Structure formats: C-alpha cells, structure tokens
Amino acid sequence: MIVLCAVNVIVALDFLGASVLLNPIGRDLHLSTADLAWVVNGYLLTLAAPLIAAGRAADRWGAVRLTRIGIVIFGAGALVTGLASTVEVLVGGRMVQGLGASVLAATGLTLVNSSTAPGNRGRVVGIWAGVGAVGSAAGPLVAGLIESVSVWRMFFLIDVPVALLVWWWLRAAQDDPATRSRAPLGIGSAVALTAGLGLGVFSVLQAPESGWGSGPVVGAGIAALGALTWFVVEEMRAAKPFIDRTLFAHGRGTAASVTAFVGNAAFAGVAFFASLYLQQVQGLSAVSAGAVFLAMTVPLIALSPVAGTLTQRVDVRLLMAAGMLVVAGSVAVFAVLGTESGIVTVAVALALSGIGQAFVFDVSNIAAMRGVTATAGGLASGVVNEVRQLGALIGLAAVGGALASGQRHAAGRGGAQRFVDALHSPSWALAGVCVAAAIVVVLSPQGAGTDAGTDTLAATDH
C-alpha cells in the first residue's frame, strides 16, 4: 500500500502541478503560449488515450509487471522533461511521462483491490483514492514551493529517484497466476480504441488554440470517429470482446462511470475557477493560492477512509449521489462570487468540494470494481480511469471556453469584474450537471447494494 500510494501521489502531482510552472518554463526556454499549452496537454493526451488498453494488458501480462514497466517509463519521461532545453524535447518528455502515468493509473486500482482482504477493501481503496485526490489538489502548491526555493526543473527531476525507489521496492513482487487472463489481448481493437481516444482528446485539447472549426481539430475529430467506429464493429463481431460487457451489467458500472465522469469534470472545474479567482481577482501568488487549496485536501484526507468503509453498509448509489450533490453546492458558490467575496468564501467552496469528492472519487472506484472477476480487474480499472480523465478534459474544455466567451462579451468592464461576471454562467451550468448526475445515479439499476455484498460475488466469479 505504501508503494501504491506513492505511485498514486507522483502521478497525481504531475496532473495539475505543472500548470503553475508554465511562466518560469516559458521565460527560461523562450516558449510561446501555444508551446506552453502542450506542456500540460501532451501529458494529458498520453495519459488518457491508452488507459483501457493498458488495463487490458495488465490482465493479460500481470499488473505487477506492468507497474514496473510503467514506473520506468514515467521516470524516464521525468528525466527528459527536467533536462529539456528545447520545446520538442520538453513536450516529448511530458508525453513519455503521461504514457507511464497511464500504465500506472490502469494498474493501481486493480492491485489495491486484489491485494486487500474483502472485509477491509472499502477502507483501503478509500485511502488509496484519497491520497491520489490529495496529490492532485496539492500539485500546484508543491510545484510552487519547489520553484520558489529552487528551479522548475526540480519538480520533474525529483520524480526520478522516487521512480527508482518504487521499481526497487517492486523488484521481487510477483503476479498471482490466478489473476492473469488467458484471453487474447486483441491488438486490432486495442489500436483502434487507443487511436480513437487519442485523436478525440487531441481535438478537444487543440480546439481552444486553433478553434473548433479549424482543419486540425475537425480532421482529428473525423479520424477519431472513424477509429472508434472501427473499434465498435470489431467488438460486435468478436467472439471475446476487448471490453467485457458484464462490467456494465445491471447498471453496476454505469452509475460508477457517470459519477467518475461528472465528478472529475467538476473537480477540474473547481480547481480551475479557484486558481484563477485567487490569483486574478484576489491577487495572490501561486504559492499562496496553492495554500488555500488545503481547504480541499484536509476533508479529502479525513473522509476518504470513511467513505470507503461506508460502502460496506450503505448503497453505493446513495453515497455517490450524496457526494455529487455536495460537489454541486461547491460549484454553486462560484456562481455567486463577487469581486469582494474574499478568500474565505473560496475556501468554503473548496472545503465542500473536498467533502463531496471524498465520496465521488472513492465510492466510484469501489463501485467500478464491485463484482469484477480477478482476471478482469485491470480492464475495469482502465475503464473507470479513462472515463474520469475524459471527464476532466471535456469539463475543462467546456467551462474554459464558456469562461473565455463570457469575458469577451463583458468587454469594457474592469478585469476582475469581467472575470467574475463571466464565471457565473458556467458555474451554474456545471452545478446543474452535477445534480442531474446524482439523479441518474440514484435511478440506475440497483445491482449489489453494498461493497460487502459484492466481495462474495467477485470470489464466486473467480
């Protein structure tokens, strides 16, 4: 668990941490705004696209083996990024890091799930998922602190010894043969799905820079649709589909997927809104703004194990829906912010987000793995993580575009007032989506109501 939590932290830190380093990176390497966008986007692209394929590979070749490979890839990418002197090397290093992070994200949940006693599984998965969520929220603060006492390169280079330590710690670990799937990987389906997701993610990431109607964005979108259509055709005629359809049987995975998608969209949106408001309206530095995010991390740390434990006694649909409603309240705070609202109001919104996300993150992970056989754990982990990453990407694209559009329409007012006015509409919209998701989750087919009732199912299937 120590190793898996350490891996979860370093992957999560790099998700948002690099965002606050863009200014010093740009000054040092003389990069344009478009170049800097791909320091973040390159990582997100290669993190999101291969997740399901990586999870399927973990079932076929072993999650421990894939974790060792993933940490080596991640460490190599961090080394290249930290030593980069050109934009090509920098973005290339970030993309290698993202690829390693994708493998680690796909294997982490299945390893935690399979290596924990059934009666303790909810609490342990809650701790693991909570640590990852804390890593994401703490990323900007950690990156800002490192840059303030050293150079931006150290944020990436510090991952290298951590990766070596994790690899050394796992050097003697072995996969349980009983957890290895004997089904063929399905290379054609894996390539089609990964290409389709990758091109789709590229289209979403490139649209803010090039415009939704630009050639690269439209071309990538059409190619993504073609690749995903090919994947669906392959799945329909395959004797053993690449994605096991029982993962979504009886609404078991559907409610978890809805929660993961909308919850992570809201998580990314809240972090985006809060960071900009604190720095652009309240005038805080990156480090000070990161410190305010502790209002989110403390509830996450405290409540993650509690949320996991409650899955043994309470219907997971109710827990996920309750988390989504609290998150909706967090987003709604930004819909009523004014220029004089102050830091305390934002801290309250972040605290609500931390409380809600403790249930959204943790319970959706547990629900996604509920009743999954030992030989399909990697696939289930890859699917829920894929849905979660797509939620963040699409959510950020939507709220970011709406915020930019609102600021353009509010031209002529002061900068702070223009930002606050533009913030209200996307905040109300995102809060409404969270409420709608909570309703969908509650109305989804019941399946097995608690985690305690599904450990037997998993053991029986195995």
N, C-alpha and C positions, 0 to 999 in steps of 0.2 A: 504493500500500500504506500509506503514511503516513496518507492521508486515511481509508481504510477502517478502519485500526486505531484512529485517533482516534474515529471514529464508534462502533466496537465498544466502546471504553472508556467513553464517556459514557453509552451505553445500559446497559451492564453495571453501572456505578457506581450508577445510579438504581434498579437492581433490588433491591438489599439495603441501600444506603446510607441511604435514607430511614427505615429501621426504627429506627436508633439516634437519630433526631431526634424521635421521637414525643413524648417527655417535654417537651422545650423548646417544641415546637409546641403541645402541649396547654396548657402553662402560659401561653403568650403569647396564644393565641386562645380560651382557656377552653373546650376541647373535651372531650366525653365519650370514654370508651373506645371506644364504637361508632363515633363520628366519626373517631377516630384510626385505627381499623382500615381505614377506607376511604381513608385517605391512601396506604396500601400497596395495598389491594385494587383501588382504582379504576385504578391504573397497571397492575396485573396483568391486570385484566379486558380493557381495551382493547389491551393488548399481545398477549394470547393469541388473542382472538376473530378478528381479521381477517388473521392471518398467511398462511393459504393463499390467500385472495382477493388479498392484496397481492402475493404471489409470482406468481400467475397474471396479475395486471395488469402486473407488471414484464415478463413475457414478451410481453405484447401491446403495451405502450406504451414499453418500454425501461427497463432497470434504472437507468441513469444518471439519466434524467428522474425516475423515482420516488424515487431517493435525494435529489435536490434538493428535491422536494416534502416528503419525509419529514423532512429536517433542518429545514425551515422550520416544519413542524407541531410538531416536538419543541421547537425553540427558543421558539416562541410559548407552548407549554404551560409551559415552564420559567419564562418571564417572568411569566405569570399566577400560577403557584404561588408564586414568590418575592415577589410583591407582594400576595398574598391577605390579606384582613382578616376574611373570614368562612369558615365551613366549606364553604359551597356553592361559593364561588369557588376555594377551596383544592382540593377534590376534583375540581372541573371542570377545573382546570389540570392536575392529575395525570392525569386521563383523556385530555386532549389530548396530554400528554407520552407516555402509553402508546400512543396511536394512531400518533404519529410514530415511536416506537420499533419498533412492529410493522412499519411500512413499511421502516425501516432494517434490521431483522433479516432480513426476507424478501429484500432485495436484496443484502445484504453478501456472503453466501457465493457467490452466482452471479457477482458482479462479480470477486471474488478468483479464482474458478475459471476464468472466461473470459478474464481478462487476464494469466494466468500461463502460461509455456511448459510443455508437458506434462511434461518431464523434471524440472522444478523444482516442480511443483504440490503434491506432498505436503508438502514442507518449508514452502512459503509458506502453504498453508492451515493447517498446524500452528501457525505463528507467529501468524496472524490469530486462530485459535480460542483459542490460549493466551492472547493478550492480552485477549480477552473474558472468559475464565475468571478471569484475574488481576483484571480490573476488578470482577467480581462479588465475589471474595473480599476485595478491598481496599476495597470500598464502605463498610463500617462504619467502618474506620479513617480513611478520608478524610473521611467525614461528621463523625466525632467530632473530628478535628483542626480542621476548619473551624469547627465550632460552638464549640470551646474558645477560639479566637482571635478569632472574630467573632460573627455571629448565624446561626441556622439558615437564614435566607433566602439567604445567600450560597451554600449548597450547590446551590441551584437556579439562582440568578441567574448563577453562573459558567458555566452551560451556554449562556447566550445569546451571549456573544462567540465561544465555541467553535463554535456552530452557524453564526454569521455567517461565520466564517473558513472552515469547511468548504464552505458554499454558495459563497463567493467562489472557493475553490480549484477547485470543480467547474463554475464558470460556463461555461467553454468546452469542457468534455468532451462528447463525443457518443456515442450508442449506435451500435454496429455494426449496420447494417441486416440483416446475415445472422443476427443473434441475435434478431430480432423475429419473434414468432409471428403468422401471419395468421389463425389460428383465432379465431372469435368468443369473447368473454370468457365468455358465459353468465351474464347478470345474475341470472336466477332462481336458478340453482344457487349463485352467489356469495352472494346474500342469504340463502338457506336455510341454507347451511353456516355463514356468519358468525353468523346469529341463533341457530342451534342450539348452536354452540360458546360464544357469549356467554352465553346463558341457562344452559347447563350449568356454565360457570365461575362465574357469579353464584351458582348454587345451592350449589356447593362452598364458595365464599368466605363466603356468608352463614350457612351451617349452624352453624359454631361459635358465632355470636352468637344466632341465632334457634332453633336446634335442627333436627335433621333432619326432624322431623315437622311443622314449622311450615308455615303456609299459603304464605308467600312462597317457601320453599325447595321444597316439594312442587309448587307451581304452576309455578315456573320449571323444575323438572326435567321435568314433563309437557310443557310447551311446548317445551323443548329436544328431547325425544324426538320430538315431532311434527315440528319443523322438520328434524331430521336424517333422519327417515323420508321426508319430502318430498324432501329432497336425494337420498337413495338412489334413490327412484322416478324422479326426473329423470335421474339418471346412467344408470340401466338402459335408459331409452328414448331417450337422446340419441345422435345419430349420432357426435358428437365429444364424449366425456365431459369434464366440467370437470377431473377428475383423471385424468391419463394412467395407465392400469393397468399399463403397462410399467415404471413406476417400481418396482413390486413383483414384477416378473417374476424367476423363478429364485431367489427369496429375496434378490435384490440389495438391495432397500430394507427388507425385513422385519427382517433382522439389525441394520441401522443404526437402525431405529425402536425396536426392543426395547432396544438399548444406550442410545439417546438418552433414552428414557422413564425407564427404571430408573436410569440413571446420574445424571440430573438430579434425580430423586427422592432419591437417596442424597446428592447434593451439597447439596441444600436441607436434608435431614435432619441431616447432619453440621454444617452451619453453624448450624442451629437449636439442636442439642444443645450444641455447643461454646460458643456465645454465652451461653446460659442457665447452663450449668455454671460457666463462668469468672466470671460476674457474681453469680449467686445462691449458689453454693457456695464459690467461692474469693474472692469479694468484690472483684473487680477493677472498675475503672471502664470505661466504654465504650471510651475511647481505649486503655487497657492491654489490654483483651480484643481489640480490633482488631489491636494489635501482635502478639499471639500468633498471629493468622491468617497472619502472614508465613511461618510454618512450612508453610502450604499453598501460598502464592504462589510461593515460591522454586523448589520442584520443578516447578510448572506452567511457570514461565518457562524453566527449564533443559531440560525434557524435551519440551515441545510441538514444537519443530522436529525433535527426534529421532524422535518418534512419527510425524510426517508423513513423514519420509524413509524410515522402515522399511516404509511401505505399498508402496514400490516393489519390495520384496524378500520380504516376509512376507505370508502370507494375512491379510487384514484381519479375518477372523473370529477368528483366534487372537489378534491384537492386542487386539481389543475384549474378548474373553473374559478375557484376562490382566488387562486394566485393571479389569474388573468384579470379579475375584477379589481384587485388591489393595484396591479400594474396600470390598468385603465385610469384609476384615480391618480396615480403618479403622473401619467401623461397629461391628464386634465389640468393639473397645476400649471403646466406651461401654457395652457390655453388662456389663462387669466393673469399671466405675469405682466407687470408693467415695468417701466424703467426704474421705479423707486421700490420695487418689491423687495429687493435685498437678497443677501446671500442665505439668510436663514430659510426663506421660502424655498429656494432651490435645494437646500439641504433636506428639507421636509420631503420634497418630491423625490429626491434620491433615496431617502430612507424608505419611502413607500415602495419604490422600485426594488430595493434590496429585499424587502419583506416578500413582495409578490414573486420576484424571480427565484427566491429560495424554493418555492413550490413549483414554479414553472419549469425551471431547469431540472431539478432533482426528480420530481414526480414523472415528468415526461420521459426521462431516461429510464426510470424503473418500469413505467408502463410499456415502453417500446420493447424492453427485454422480457416482458412478462410472458411466460409460457413458451418461450423460444427454445428449441432444442439446442443441445450443446454444439452441434455441427453447423448451426446457422447463426451463432452469436455475432460473428464478425459482420455478416450481412446486415443483421438488424441494427447493429451499432453504426455501420456505414450509412444506412438509410436515414436514421434519425439525425445523425450529424450533418448529412447532406441537406436535409430539409431545414435544419437550423441555420446553416451557413447561407442557403438561398434566401431564407427569411431576412437575415441581416443585410445581404446585398440588395435585394429588391426593396426592402424597407428604407434603407438609406438613400437609394436612388429616388424613391418616391418622395420622401419627406425633404430631401435635399433639393430636388427640383421644385417642389412646391414652395419651399422657403425662398429660393432664388427668384422664382417668379413673383412671389409676393413683395419682395424687396424692390423689384423693378417697377411694379405697379404703384409702390409707395414713394417713388422718386420725388424729391423736393422737400421731404422732411429730414430731420436730423438723423444721423446714422444709427444711434441707439434706438430712437423711437421707430424708425423704419424697420429695424430688425425685430423689435418686439411685436409690432403690428403684423408683420409677415409670419411670425411664429404661431399666431393663434389658430389659423385655419388648419394647417397640417396637424397641429396638436389635437384639435377636436376630432379630426378625421381618424387619427391613429387611435385615440381613446375609444372611438366608436367601433373600430375594427376589433379591438381587444374585447369589448363587451359582446360583440357578435360571436367571436371565437368561443367565449365562455358558454354562450347559449348552445352553440354547435356541440361542444364537448359534453355538456350535460345531457343533451338529447341523443348522443351517439349510443349504439347498442351497448348493453351492459357488459357482456363478456364476464370475465372473472373479476369480481369487485375489488378485492384487496390483494396485495402482494403475497400475503401469507397463503392465500388460496391458490396461487399460481405456481409456487415452488414445486408442489406435488405434480402439477401438470407438466412442468419442464422435465422433472425427473422421470415421469411416466413416458413422455415422448422419447426421451433418450434411451 
